[in-house]
Amino acid sequence: MKIPKNKIKADPTPKLDEEKVSDTTTITENPSSPSKGLLMRLLALIFGSNFLERTDVQKQLYYFIFLIFIGILYITNGNIADKKIREINKLNKELKELRSEYIISKAELMFLNKQSEVAKRVEPLGLKETTQQPYLIINTDTTLKIY
C-alpha cells in the first residue's frame, strides 16, 4: 500500500477510550521543577545495576578517578593555603605587639640610663657624684709582671 507524500501517517499508538482513561491513574509532574524527572532518570542510570558494566564507562573510569584525585588535591591545597594565611596574619599581629613592646622597653631603658636618673637611684646607697675633674694615671713601668 502506497502512502502519498502529502498525507500524514496515522498515529500507530492506540487511543484510549474515555472510560478507560478515567479508570487509569495519571502521574503528574510538578510544574515548578521540570528537571525532577530528568534527575530521577539520571540517578537511576548512575545507580542502576549495569552502569559500571558498560564498556564506554569502563574505558573512562581511570580518567574519572584521576579527575577526582585532582579535585581532592585542589581542595586540600586551598585549605592548606588558607591555614598558612591565617598563621601568617597571626604572626604579623604578634610581631607588631613585640615591636611596640621593644620600643617601649628601649625608651624606658634610655630614660633610666641618664646620668641624673642613675644619681637618683644610687643616692640611697650612699654614693655621690664626684665634683673633681677626672685625672690621668700614667704608668711608667714598661715591664710586665706576672704574679
Backbone as CSV, one residue per row, in Angstrom:
resi,resn,N_x,N_y,N_z,CA_x,CA_y,CA_z,C_x,C_y,C_z
1,MET,0.841,-1.168,0.000,0.000,0.000,0.000,0.891,1.238,0.000
2,LYS,0.651,2.162,-0.888,1.435,3.372,-1.023,0.743,4.513,-0.275
3,ILE,1.597,5.296,0.399,1.078,6.461,1.109,1.543,7.685,0.352
4,PRO,0.626,8.542,0.017,1.017,9.753,-0.681,1.912,10.626,0.217
5,LYS,2.802,11.355,-0.392,3.753,12.163,0.358,3.084,13.281,1.138
6,ASN,2.026,13.827,0.672,1.366,14.931,1.336,0.467,14.487,2.482
7,LYS,0.189,13.235,2.584,-0.692,12.734,3.631,0.122,12.455,4.889
8,ILE,-0.451,12.664,6.037,0.197,12.398,7.325,-0.182,11.007,7.756
9,LYS,0.799,10.287,8.270,0.555,8.925,8.738,-0.316,8.970,9.977
10,ALA,-1.027,7.954,10.190,-1.846,7.835,11.385,-0.942,7.408,12.531
11,ASP,-1.301,7.842,13.717,-0.505,7.513,14.902,-0.650,6.022,15.187
12,PRO,0.456,5.263,15.249,0.344,3.826,15.461,-0.058,3.455,16.878
13,THR,0.061,4.382,17.851,-0.337,4.045,19.222,-1.851,4.068,19.312
14,PRO,-2.417,3.072,19.959,-3.883,3.052,20.060,-4.382,4.120,21.007
15,LYS,-5.514,4.684,20.681,-6.156,5.700,21.515,-6.959,5.016,22.606
16,LEU,-6.903,5.624,23.788,-7.674,5.087,24.905,-9.083,5.663,24.856
17,ASP,-10.035,4.836,25.177,-11.398,5.341,25.267,-11.520,6.196,26.508
18,GLU,-12.548,7.021,26.507,-12.749,7.907,27.637,-13.029,7.137,28.907
19,GLU,-13.685,5.970,28.804,-13.968,5.196,30.005,-12.686,4.620,30.578
20,LYS,-11.769,4.185,29.697,-10.525,3.599,30.181,-9.624,4.685,30.774
21,VAL,-9.662,5.869,30.243,-8.832,6.951,30.758,-9.243,7.302,32.175
22,SER,-10.522,7.272,32.452,-10.984,7.630,33.788,-10.601,6.558,34.796
23,ASP,-10.422,5.299,34.351,-10.045,4.226,35.270,-8.540,4.228,35.562
24,THR,-7.730,4.715,34.648,-6.277,4.674,34.858,-5.839,5.845,35.721
25,THR,-4.742,5.636,36.436,-4.211,6.717,37.267,-3.141,7.431,36.459
26,THR,-3.078,8.732,36.592,-2.090,9.514,35.854,-1.059,10.069,36.824
27,ILE,0.171,10.150,36.338,1.251,10.718,37.141,1.451,12.143,36.657
28,THR,1.335,13.070,37.587,1.515,14.468,37.216,2.855,14.938,37.757
29,GLU,3.580,15.652,36.940,4.850,16.212,37.374,4.611,17.590,37.952
30,ASN,5.451,17.959,38.881,5.373,19.275,39.488,5.869,20.295,38.465
31,PRO,5.043,21.244,38.076,5.478,22.193,37.050,6.596,23.116,37.536
32,SER,6.782,23.254,38.855,7.828,24.147,39.343,9.205,23.522,39.198
33,SER,9.303,22.183,39.123,10.606,21.535,38.943,10.530,20.565,37.776
34,PRO,10.675,21.062,36.551,10.565,20.182,35.393,11.742,19.231,35.265
35,SER,12.867,19.503,35.924,14.030,18.636,35.792,14.006,17.486,36.794
36,LYS,12.963,17.391,37.593,12.901,16.323,38.588,12.876,14.954,37.909
37,GLY,12.150,14.836,36.856,12.112,13.575,36.126,13.472,13.261,35.509
38,LEU,14.123,14.271,35.001,15.437,14.105,34.416,16.446,13.692,35.484
39,LEU,16.367,14.318,36.650,17.257,13.973,37.749,17.037,12.535,38.203
40,MET,15.789,12.139,38.292,15.493,10.767,38.716,16.009,9.768,37.685
41,ARG,15.856,10.092,36.404,16.352,9.187,35.368,17.878,9.113,35.391
42,LEU,18.521,10.259,35.640,19.977,10.284,35.714,20.479,9.475,36.897
43,LEU,19.844,9.636,38.049,20.224,8.846,39.225,19.983,7.367,39.002
44,ALA,18.880,7.031,38.343,18.604,5.629,38.045,19.650,5.073,37.079
45,LEU,20.096,5.894,36.149,21.125,5.459,35.210,22.455,5.221,35.920
46,ILE,22.822,6.133,36.813,24.105,6.005,37.513,24.079,4.857,38.512
47,PHE,23.034,4.784,39.315,22.981,3.757,40.348,22.315,2.473,39.879
48,GLY,22.033,2.410,38.612,21.459,1.185,38.054,22.486,0.060,38.088
49,SER,22.033,-1.139,37.862,22.914,-2.292,38.009,23.912,-2.419,36.864
50,ASN,23.628,-1.882,35.709,24.514,-2.112,34.577,25.343,-0.888,34.184
51,PHE,25.401,0.137,35.025,26.127,1.349,34.674,27.624,1.094,34.570
52,LEU,28.203,0.424,35.574,29.637,0.181,35.566,30.039,-0.954,34.632
53,GLU,29.080,-1.683,34.146,29.388,-2.787,33.230,29.501,-2.314,31.785
54,ARG,29.056,-1.119,31.488,29.124,-0.610,30.120,30.579,-0.355,29.739
55,THR,30.935,-0.648,28.521,32.336,-0.546,28.095,32.809,0.899,27.993
56,ASP,31.942,1.816,27.589,32.376,3.210,27.489,32.655,3.804,28.868
57,VAL,31.928,3.365,29.886,32.189,3.825,31.248,33.479,3.202,31.765
58,GLN,33.705,1.941,31.457,34.924,1.272,31.904,36.166,1.906,31.284
59,LYS,36.066,2.350,30.043,37.208,2.995,29.394,37.530,4.335,30.063
60,GLN,36.533,5.029,30.527,36.726,6.356,31.109,36.890,6.340,32.626
61,LEU,36.840,5.166,33.247,36.879,5.061,34.706,38.179,5.624,35.270
62,TYR,39.322,5.287,34.661,40.595,5.803,35.165,40.664,7.323,35.022
63,TYR,40.098,7.863,33.984,40.074,9.312,33.808,39.221,9.966,34.899
64,PHE,38.074,9.371,35.221,37.226,9.906,36.284,37.939,9.847,37.628
65,ILE,38.633,8.749,37.892,39.382,8.627,39.141,40.482,9.681,39.196
66,PHE,41.167,9.898,38.073,42.186,10.935,38.009,41.591,12.311,38.282
67,LEU,40.437,12.605,37.701,39.790,13.906,37.935,39.387,14.070,39.399
68,ILE,38.901,13.000,40.008,38.535,13.058,41.429,39.780,13.310,42.267
69,PHE,40.873,12.640,41.942,42.129,12.826,42.662,42.623,14.265,42.526
70,ILE,42.570,14.809,41.323,42.984,16.204,41.103,42.077,17.159,41.895
71,GLY,40.776,16.881,41.932,39.851,17.713,42.707,40.166,17.692,44.189
72,ILE,40.493,16.514,44.708,40.850,16.400,46.126,42.130,17.178,46.404
73,LEU,43.115,17.063,45.511,44.354,17.828,45.681,44.086,19.334,45.644
74,TYR,43.211,19.762,44.763,42.871,21.181,44.642,42.234,21.699,45.930
75,ILE,41.304,20.952,46.464,40.626,21.354,47.706,41.612,21.361,48.867
76,THR,42.448,20.326,48.958,43.429,20.252,50.034,44.418,21.403,49.948
77,ASN,44.869,21.705,48.747,45.805,22.807,48.564,45.173,24.134,48.999
78,GLY,43.920,24.335,48.668,43.226,25.554,49.097,43.120,25.652,50.608
79,ASN,42.819,24.524,51.255,42.711,24.518,52.715,44.062,24.801,53.368
80,ILE,45.125,24.197,52.840,46.457,24.434,53.393,46.859,25.897,53.205
81,ALA,46.552,26.454,52.046,46.881,27.868,51.791,46.121,28.783,52.755
82,ASP,44.844,28.503,53.000,44.071,29.307,53.955,44.667,29.211,55.354
83,LYS,45.086,28.009,55.732,45.685,27.798,57.053,46.973,28.597,57.181
84,LYS,47.804,28.595,56.134,49.062,29.348,56.148,48.794,30.850,56.224
85,ILE,47.794,31.321,55.511,47.456,32.751,55.537,47.025,33.171,56.935
86,ARG,46.195,32.337,57.581,45.777,32.645,58.953,46.978,32.667,59.894
87,GLU,47.902,31.727,59.716,49.097,31.672,60.562,49.979,32.902,60.331
88,ILE,50.141,33.310,59.077,50.939,34.497,58.766,50.317,35.741,59.382
89,ASN,49.002,35.882,59.292,48.326,37.038,59.898,48.509,37.052,61.406
90,LYS,48.423,35.874,62.019,48.605,35.776,63.472,50.029,36.187,63.855
91,LEU,51.028,35.708,63.096,52.415,36.054,63.385,52.687,37.538,63.140
92,ASN,52.047,38.134,62.138,52.212,39.571,61.898,51.668,40.394,63.054
93,LYS,50.519,39.976,63.603,49.969,40.684,64.767,50.905,40.564,65.963
94,GLU,51.434,39.348,66.169,52.361,39.141,67.282,53.635,39.959,67.087
95,LEU,54.112,40.045,65.843,55.307,40.840,65.546,55.075,42.321,65.852
96,LYS,53.909,42.841,65.488,53.602,44.239,65.793,53.582,44.490,67.297
97,GLU,52.997,43.550,68.051,52.956,43.698,69.508,54.363,43.662,70.098
98,LEU,55.193,42.733,69.633,56.558,42.635,70.149,57.388,43.860,69.769
99,ARG,57.182,44.394,68.570,57.913,45.589,68.145,57.532,46.778,69.033
100,SER,56.255,46.934,69.316,55.844,48.051,70.173,56.371,47.853,71.596
101,GLU,56.395,46.619,72.077,56.943,46.340,73.407,58.441,46.656,73.435
102,TYR,59.144,46.330,72.359,60.579,46.627,72.263,60.828,48.129,72.303
103,ILE,60.045,48.889,71.564,60.237,50.344,71.519,59.977,50.954,72.888
104,ILE,58.948,50.477,73.570,58.633,50.990,74.909,59.755,50.660,75.886
105,SER,60.239,49.411,75.837,61.313,48.997,76.745,62.595,49.779,76.476
106,LYS,62.908,50.014,75.213,64.105,50.760,74.848,64.012,52.198,75.353
107,ALA,62.853,52.811,75.244,62.670,54.187,75.720,62.829,54.254,77.247
108,GLU,62.279,53.265,77.953,62.410,53.238,79.411,63.873,53.054,79.816
109,LEU,64.581,52.168,79.114,65.990,51.931,79.421,66.830,53.179,79.177
110,MET,66.575,53.874,78.078,67.314,55.103,77.795,67.033,56.159,78.868
111,PHE,65.805,56.227,79.355,65.468,57.184,80.405,66.183,56.827,81.705
112,LEU,66.220,55.530,82.034,66.847,55.109,83.284,68.372,55.205,83.231
113,ASN,68.977,55.226,82.061,70.427,55.305,81.936,70.949,56.744,81.887
114,LYS,70.076,57.700,81.975,70.533,59.086,82.022,71.292,59.317,83.333
115,GLN,72.270,60.229,83.299,73.111,60.474,84.472,72.292,60.905,85.675
116,SER,71.325,61.752,85.460,70.524,62.252,86.581,69.697,61.126,87.215
117,GLU,69.195,60.220,86.413,68.401,59.106,86.945,69.277,58.108,87.693
118,VAL,70.475,57.870,87.173,71.402,56.963,87.860,71.778,57.556,89.214
119,ALA,72.021,58.853,89.238,72.373,59.520,90.502,71.240,59.401,91.514
120,LYS,70.018,59.538,91.083,68.866,59.421,91.992,68.745,57.998,92.543
121,ARG,69.037,57.005,91.710,68.877,55.608,92.143,69.991,55.150,93.086
122,VAL,71.191,55.707,92.961,72.306,55.277,93.820,72.460,56.144,95.066
123,GLU,71.725,57.219,95.192,71.801,58.085,96.370,71.440,57.354,97.656
124,PRO,70.404,56.470,97.665,70.116,55.744,98.912,71.247,54.799,99.327
125,LEU,72.119,54.411,98.431,73.238,53.535,98.751,74.424,54.306,99.324
126,GLY,74.351,55.617,99.309,75.410,56.454,99.851,76.448,56.856,98.821
127,LEU,76.203,56.621,97.585,77.131,57.012,96.537,76.762,58.398,96.039
128,LYS,77.815,59.200,95.757,77.590,60.566,95.287,78.382,60.786,94.011
129,GLU,77.991,61.801,93.288,78.741,62.200,92.096,80.006,62.931,92.529
130,THR,81.060,62.758,91.790,82.292,63.490,92.099,82.210,64.901,91.535
131,THR,82.795,65.786,92.287,82.837,67.163,91.808,84.206,67.499,91.254
132,GLN,85.188,66.619,91.466,86.534,66.833,90.938,86.590,66.403,89.482
133,GLN,87.520,67.014,88.807,87.713,66.617,87.422,88.480,65.296,87.393
134,PRO,88.240,64.492,86.394,88.993,63.242,86.297,90.452,63.524,85.947
135,TYR,91.342,62.686,86.438,92.758,62.872,86.141,93.287,61.611,85.494
136,LEU,94.448,61.725,84.824,95.034,60.677,84.031,96.100,59.965,84.848
137,ILE,96.051,58.647,84.875,97.060,57.846,85.557,98.032,57.355,84.501
138,ILE,99.289,57.677,84.685,100.302,57.266,83.729,101.171,56.212,84.379
139,ASN,101.377,55.118,83.691,102.212,54.028,84.182,103.531,54.101,83.435
140,THR,104.607,54.363,84.160,105.918,54.486,83.534,106.672,53.158,83.503
141,ASP,106.211,52.221,84.242,106.876,50.924,84.279,106.429,50.133,83.046
142,THR,107.375,49.736,82.211,107.043,49.036,80.993,107.210,47.518,81.108
143,THR,107.672,47.052,82.230,107.843,45.612,82.401,106.550,44.981,82.841
144,LEU,106.366,43.777,82.363,105.135,43.049,82.689,105.480,42.057,83.775
145,LYS,104.754,42.137,84.831,104.983,41.217,85.939,103.784,40.301,86.068
146,ILE,104.092,39.040,86.158,103.030,38.051,86.342,103.140,37.515,87.761
147,TYR,102.098,37.507,88.500,102.093,37.023,89.872,101.427,35.696,89.963
